[in-house]
């Protein structure tokens, strides 16, 4: 599939120099932390500690870490129910994330949102309706424009399965008409639940074709390569700030789990999964750092253990936290009288 794509061109050595050794090591740690949080969260789900559904970001870590590393955290962000990584990158702690997965009152949304609904100061939410969050991100872009907040961008992460929803097309149409500073990011992990992308979307590459229809620019990135993501997001952000026009990005990637952890993923063979996991973005970045002699195997193992311990401690925190009192369930549903 990826062989049919022409990725955004960039000079890898120039990007490495721009990001620098310390930032690359920090990014690697973030990606390993996300992976360990997901691994422990998945285990808790399988033990019945986490209710509802659990959508893991394992395999896609390079995309959102690349975006935040390149563009910073001052913007507005909106994403899907696969929201754990972005919440963490935008400041949610492992403890509050895990407690929310467990449905505890110490959780990110006081136990009311669960796995699919995490938030942060600049994260407008992990939202569960497929494509339903795209108009919200478009509204955030309109707010930036209306308030004349030059330099800010609204980032909207969505899966490739959402691009066939009417809300996606309506949003791109208005965004182009009104010159809104929005970057729509299609995280194309090849599967909309269990349906292969080529059976659900009539054109590939998706961003390249759909962007032309709405008279906007597009970027196609290797979502398994942090450097590709960093370079692409940096260029896209600079374009949006310069032109005040929206951009459509497609980050081609692979998820390492089923659509959710309850999904056995029988629609792809073990061989296909093993081939996908050979492109692991964490291994890719680790090997780059090895080649630069900026990282040793021993230090990588230390990073893995340190982040794994943080995830385990978060599980203990969640386990020992109380469940919400049902009597407060309706609080926050309506605006306080003084606001109305």
C-alpha positions in Angstrom: 0.0 0.0 0.0 2.6 2.5 1.1 4.6 1.8 -2.1 1.9 3.5 -4.1 2.5 6.8 -2.2 4.9 9.6 -3.0 5.8 11.1 0.4 6.6 14.7 1.2 10.3 15.2 0.3 12.7 16.4 2.9 16.4 16.4 3.8 16.7 14.0 6.7 20.1 15.3 7.9 18.8 18.9 7.9 15.8 17.8 10.0 18.0 15.9 12.4 20.2 19.0 12.8 17.1 21.2 13.3 15.5 18.9 15.9 18.8 18.2 17.7 20.0 15.3 19.9 18.2 16.3 23.1 14.8 16.8 21.4 15.1 13.5 19.5 15.8 11.7 22.7 12.9 13.4 24.4 10.6 12.4 21.5 11.8 8.8 21.7 10.9 8.8 25.4 7.5 10.2 24.6 6.8 7.5 22.0 8.0 4.8 24.4 5.8 6.3 27.2 2.8 6.2 24.9 3.5 2.6 23.9 3.9 1.5 27.5 0.7 3.4 28.6 -1.2 1.7 25.8 0.2 -1.7 26.6 -0.8 -1.4 30.3 -4.1 0.1 29.4 -4.8 -2.8 27.0 -4.0 -5.3 29.8 -6.3 -3.5 32.2 -9.1 -3.7 29.6 -8.6 -7.4 29.1 -8.8 -7.8 32.9 -12.1 -6.1 33.0 -10.8 -3.0 34.7 -11.7 -0.7 31.8 -15.2 -0.6 30.4 -16.6 0.2 27.0 -14.1 0.0 24.2 -10.3 0.6 24.1 -8.7 2.0 20.9 -4.9 1.7 21.1 -2.5 4.1 19.3 0.3 1.5 19.2 2.1 1.8 15.9 1.0 5.4 15.1 3.1 7.2 17.7 5.3 9.1 15.2 2.4 11.1 13.8 1.3 13.1 16.8 4.7 13.3 18.4 6.0 14.7 15.1 3.2 17.2 15.0 3.7 18.5 18.5 7.5 18.5 18.2 7.3 20.6 15.0 4.4 22.9 15.8 4.2 23.2 19.5 1.3 23.0 21.9 -0.2 26.5 21.7 -2.7 25.6 19.0 -6.2 23.9 19.2 -6.4 20.2 18.8 -9.3 17.8 18.1 -9.1 14.1 17.7 -11.0 10.8 17.5 -11.7 8.2 20.2 -8.1 7.0 19.7 -7.1 9.9 21.9 -4.7 8.7 24.7 -1.5 9.7 23.0 -2.6 13.3 22.1 -4.0 13.9 25.6 -0.6 12.8 27.1 1.4 14.9 24.7 -0.7 17.9 25.5 -0.2 17.6 29.3 -2.5 15.0 30.7 -0.6 12.9 33.2 -0.3 9.1 33.1 -2.2 8.9 36.4 -5.2 10.9 35.2 -5.3 9.1 31.9 -5.2 5.7 33.5 -7.7 6.7 36.2 -10.1 7.9 33.4 -9.7 4.5 31.6 -10.7 2.9 34.9 -13.7 5.3 35.3 -12.4 6.7 38.5 -13.1 10.2 39.9 -9.4 11.1 39.8 -9.5 10.6 36.1 -9.0 13.2 33.3 -12.8 13.7 32.9 -13.7 12.6 36.5 -14.5 9.1 35.3 -17.3 10.3 33.0 -15.5 10.0 29.7 -13.6 6.7 29.8 -11.2 5.6 27.1 -12.7 7.6 24.2 -13.1 11.0 25.8 -9.9 12.5 27.1 -9.1 16.3 27.3 -6.3 18.7 27.9 -6.0 22.5 28.0 -5.6 22.7 24.2 -7.4 19.5 23.4 -11.0 20.0 22.6 -11.6 16.3 23.1 -11.4 12.8 22.0 -14.7 12.4 20.3 -16.5 9.2 19.4 -18.8 9.9 16.5 -16.8 9.1 13.3 -16.3 12.4 11.5 -18.4 14.3 14.0 -15.5 16.1 15.4 -14.3 17.6 12.1 -16.8 20.5 12.2 -15.7 21.2 15.8 -12.1 21.6 14.6 -13.4 23.8 11.8 -15.2 25.9 14.3 -12.0 26.3 16.3 -10.2 27.5 13.1 -13.1 30.0 12.6 -12.6 31.2 16.2 -8.8 31.7 15.5 -9.7 33.7 12.4 -12.5 35.8 14.0 -10.3 36.7 17.1 -7.4 37.5 14.7 -5.0 35.1 16.6 -2.3 35.2 14.1 0.0 32.2 14.2 -2.5 29.7 15.7 -3.8 26.7 13.8 -6.6 24.2 14.5 -5.3 20.6 14.1 -7.9 18.0 13.4 -6.8 14.3 13.5 -9.2 11.8 11.9 -9.1 8.2 10.6 -9.3 7.4 6.9 -12.7 5.9 7.6 -14.1 9.3 8.4 -13.3 10.8 5.0 -16.5 9.3 3.5 -18.7 11.1 6.0 -20.6 14.2 4.9 -19.3 16.3 7.8 -15.8 15.9 6.6 -16.6 17.3 3.1 -18.8 20.0 4.4 -16.0 21.1 6.7 -13.4 21.2 4.0 -15.7 23.1 1.7 -16.4 25.8 4.3 -12.8 25.9 5.4 -11.7 26.5 1.9 -14.4 29.1 1.2 -13.7 31.0 4.4 -9.9 30.7 4.4 -9.7 29.0 7.8 -6.4 28.1 9.4 -7.1 24.4 9.9 -4.8 21.4 9.3 -6.9 18.2 8.7 -4.8 15.1 9.4 -5.9 11.8 8.0 -4.2 9.0 10.0 -4.5 6.3 7.4 -3.8 3.1 9.3 -5.3 1.1 6.4 -8.4 -0.2 8.2 -11.7 1.4 9.0 -12.6 -1.0 11.7 -12.2 -4.2 9.7 -12.7 -2.8 6.2 -9.5 -2.2 4.1 -9.2 1.4 2.9 -9.3 0.4 -0.8 -12.7 -1.1 -0.3 -14.1 2.0 1.5 -12.5 5.1 -0.2 -12.6 5.4 -4.0 -9.3 7.2 -4.4 -5.7 6.9 -3.1 -3.7 8.8 -2.1 -6.7 10.3 -0.2 -5.4 13.7 0.7 -3.9 14.3 -2.7 -7.2 13.7 -4.5 -9.6 15.2 -2.1 -7.6 18.4 -1.6 -7.8 19.2 -5.3 -11.6 19.0 -5.1 -11.5 21.7 -2.4 -8.8 23.9 -3.9 -6.4 23.4 -1.0 -2.9 22.0 -0.5 -2.1 18.5 0.5 0.8 16.6 2.1 1.4 12.9 2.2 3.6 11.7 5.0 5.2 8.5 6.1 3.4 8.1 9.4 5.9 5.4 10.6 8.8 7.9 10.3 9.1 10.7 12.9 11.4 12.7 10.6 8.8 12.6 7.8 6.1 13.7 10.2 8.1 16.5 11.7 9.2 17.9 8.3 5.7 17.6 6.9 3.9 19.2 9.8 6.5 22.0 10.1 6.0 22.9 6.4 2.2 22.6 6.6 2.0 24.9 9.6 4.2 27.5 8.0 2.0 27.4 4.9 -1.2 27.8 6.8 0.2 30.7 8.9 1.5 32.3 5.7 -1.6 31.9 3.5 -4.4 31.6 6.0 -5.6 28.7 4.0 -6.4 25.1 5.2 -4.3 22.1 4.4 -5.1 18.4 4.2 -2.4 15.9 5.4 -2.5 12.1 5.0 -0.1 10.2 7.3 0.2 6.7 6.0 0.7 4.3 8.9 -0.1 0.9 10.4 -1.9 0.1 13.7 -0.6 -2.8 15.6 -3.8 -3.8 17.3 -7.4 -4.4 16.1 -9.7 -1.5 15.7 -10.2 -1.8 19.4 -8.8 -4.4 21.8 -11.9 -6.4 21.6 -11.3 -6.8 17.9 -9.2 -9.9 17.1 -8.2 -8.4 13.7 -8.9 -11.6 11.7 -9.1 -9.6 8.5 -5.3 -9.5 8.2 -2.9 -12.5 8.4 -0.2 -12.9 11.0 2.3 -12.4 8.2 0.8 -9.1 7.3 0.8 -7.9 10.9 4.4 -9.0 11.4 5.3 -7.1 8.2 3.6 -4.0 9.6 5.4 -4.2 12.9 8.7 -4.3 11.2 8.0 -0.6 10.4 7.6 0.2 14.1 8.2 4.0 14.4 9.9 3.5 17.8 12.4 1.0 16.4 13.0 3.3 13.4 13.8 6.3 15.6 15.9 4.2 18.0 18.0 2.9 15.2 18.5 6.4 13.8 19.8 7.4 17.3 22.0 4.3 17.5 23.6 5.3 14.1 24.3 8.8 15.4 25.8 7.3 18.6 23.4 9.4 20.6 21.8 6.4 22.2 23.0 3.0 23.4 21.0 -0.2 23.8 21.5 0.0 27.5 20.1 3.5 27.7 17.1 2.5 25.6 16.3 -0.4 27.9 16.5 2.1 30.8 14.0 4.4 29.1 11.7 1.5 28.4 11.9 0.4 32.1 11.4 3.9 33.4 8.3 4.6 31.3 7.0 1.1 32.0 7.3 1.7 35.7 5.4 5.0 35.3 2.6 3.1 33.5 2.5 0.5 36.2 2.3 3.1 38.9 -0.5 4.8 37.0 -2.4 1.5 37.1 -1.9 1.3 40.9 -3.1 4.9 41.2 -6.2 4.1 39.2 -6.8 0.9 41.1 -6.7 2.7 44.4 -8.8 5.7 43.3 -12.5 5.9 44.2 -15.3 5.6 41.8 -17.4 8.8 41.2 -20.3 9.4 43.5 -23.4 8.9 41.3 -25.1 12.0 42.9 -22.7 14.3 41.0 -23.4 12.7 37.6 -25.7 15.6 36.4 -23.3 18.3 37.5 -21.8 20.3 34.6 -24.6 19.3 32.2 -26.2 22.8 32.2 -24.4 26.1 32.5 -24.6 27.8 35.9 -27.3 30.3 36.4 -24.8 33.2 36.7 -23.5 32.4 33.2 -26.9 32.1 31.6 
